[in-house]
């Protein structure tokens, strides 16, 4: 950033002015310039004001990657309104909890295919639903533009930009509140580390309700680069997906490792089909070296492969590591997490809460989010204000990730709780358990993660039931009304009772042994 901007609205106004005629959003059928995107931002800001929204309010967006949804995100942050993107295909019960926690008063959607889902959600939460349609955008007067400029000047860096929801151990999703200042630091790092220019084109593979999308949207569009949205329908068609990314001439790829592994297994990835890729970035879960080397051997002559790490609570990414030939001299385990980004501090705490080379990674600095939105109790468990003299009043987030530091380099070694990464999604096993015990005739439930190898695992559910009429098919069908698809166990074992340890708690090790025999 050559100029100083204290909020994202001012920053994007500058970007859209400088790059007005360059493409911002690229679709197979059409591309839209920054000037066009900015016109929609102006109109949607008027729409938000007309509906009585002001700085500090929250909106929800059923974001299915249509152009106006991206513009609405920008319109909201311009006015100091926080947005939360939701999965339009997720069960109404879970989305309702997200809207209730966020306090969203308006629910926008961009895809009429999911209109029934949205209307059900709106009725359930008493939220007003508004369809995003080009022909119904309000006109913008000179007075409107002047008012928006004045309101934008009032948005400070501590204002919440977006709320990103992750799985919660109590059964209620956690909403991570990320500020303008958090994102500004993140953009500055991303632009420098990946040497982003206006010539770059980001393959927007991740769904917009998933944390990885923050990288595409903010580092892409706030650099004058372009974004190529990839619809969810393509994600299950490997050859069409890779062909599409190639035809769009994307230069930056960011996805979870499981997608890359799947595409490699299907033999869909090819430098010939993806000749313009210069960076393949992956994160959100482990990528075993045995699988990673196949991708590396295929693309290392053309593109830089980058392993990134970062919890949602610390603005998407907090470390990055470029892969080299030497990383495959030993094939065990996972690639390093690398060094933390500049402007981060950290501690590694052992079981006695003392600084150590191995222990829980605790992140400190301006990329640490404001906290869990409307959830003071959870905040007190994970976010801390330090009082020691050398870190006086700095914010610290306890990640729950166990790491080992070797010569300043961080290596991931596991988790200290029941949180797992599955298909790139962060999942609290307790949330699935809570959903199971809500079902009739279920007395107890436990969920374990059976790791098949370093990069892949399966969710296995166990339930104690009060009736022999309950079977696995019934439970899996009922869970689909409570949880998103990626949280549904691959199988559920029905038992009369679950084994207990000497403390009277469910014995998870014994459950795991039942399926590994």
Buried (B, 14 or more C-beta within 10 A) or exposed (E): BEEEBBBBBBBBBBBBEEBBEBBBBBBEEEBBBBBBBBBBBBBBBBBBBEEEBEBEBBBBBBBBBBBBBBBBBBBBBBBBBBBBBBBBBBBBBBBBBBBBBBBBBBBBBBBEEBBEBBEBBBEBBEBEBBBBEEEEBBEBEEEBEEBBEEBBEEBEBEBBBBBBBBBBBEBBBBBBBBBBBBBBBBBBBBBEBBEBEBEBBBBBBBBBBBBBBBBBBBBBBBBBBBBBBBBEEBBEEBEEBBBBBBEBBBBBBBBBBBBBBBBBEEEBBBBEBBEBBBBBBBBBBBBBBBBBBBBBEBBBEEBBBBBBBBBBBBBBBBBBBEBEEEBBEEEEBBBBBBBBBEEBBBBBBEEEEEEBEBBBBBBBBBBBBBBBBBBEEBBEEBBBEBEEEEBEEBBBBBBBBBBBBEEEBBBBEEBEEBBBBBBBBBBBBBBBBBBBEBBEBBEBBBBBBBEEEBBBBBBBBBBBBEEEEBEBEBBBEBBEEBBBEBBBBEBBBBEEEBBEEEEEEBBBEEBBEEEEE
